[in-house]
Amino acid sequence: MKLFIHRLALGLVLCCLVTPTLAAKDSSSVVKVSAKAGKIDADGNQEIVLTVDVAKKWHVYANPVGNSTLKGAQTTVTVKSKVQSSKVKYPVGHLVKDEILGDYFTYEGKSTIKVKVQRNKGDTSPIDLVVFVQACDANQCLVGAKIKVSAK
């Protein structure tokens, strides 16, 4: 019993030492997002290609994630610039079979998300977007991050 109490106390001390370090690290530390804008057509339509690059051994939750428990953690794209309309096309994620949590989909490595926008007439300014991701590995999940990118 005494050994158990010592191990428990050591575990609590280690937890207190490690937790602030993990809290300071968010998902943007292991996920990078880049944006490339295509040409604007005569009607103001433009396609933006986002590349989500997840570090090795990490994953982010796909959209749709396919599991209601994880819906708040799924990857989302928001167009922040003023446009007439926008439509996001997410790639199909990798199916993860999980007997405890239930099956869900993830993105690993590089994934491409396509965003179609219809610009206001004559607008050629950069399109600002925000990509929300939550990264996890086999042992931990990092705090979700809103990664801002601009497509020019």
Secondary structure as UniProt FT lines:
FT   HELIX           2..24
FT   HELIX           27..29
FT   STRAND          31..37
FT   TURN            42..43
FT   STRAND          45..54
FT   TURN            56..57
FT   STRAND          59..61
FT   HELIX           68..73
FT   STRAND          76..79
FT   STRAND          85..89
FT   STRAND          94..96
FT   TURN            99..101
FT   STRAND          104..107
FT   STRAND          110..118
FT   TURN            121..122
FT   STRAND          127..133
FT   STRAND          135..136
FT   STRAND          145..151
//
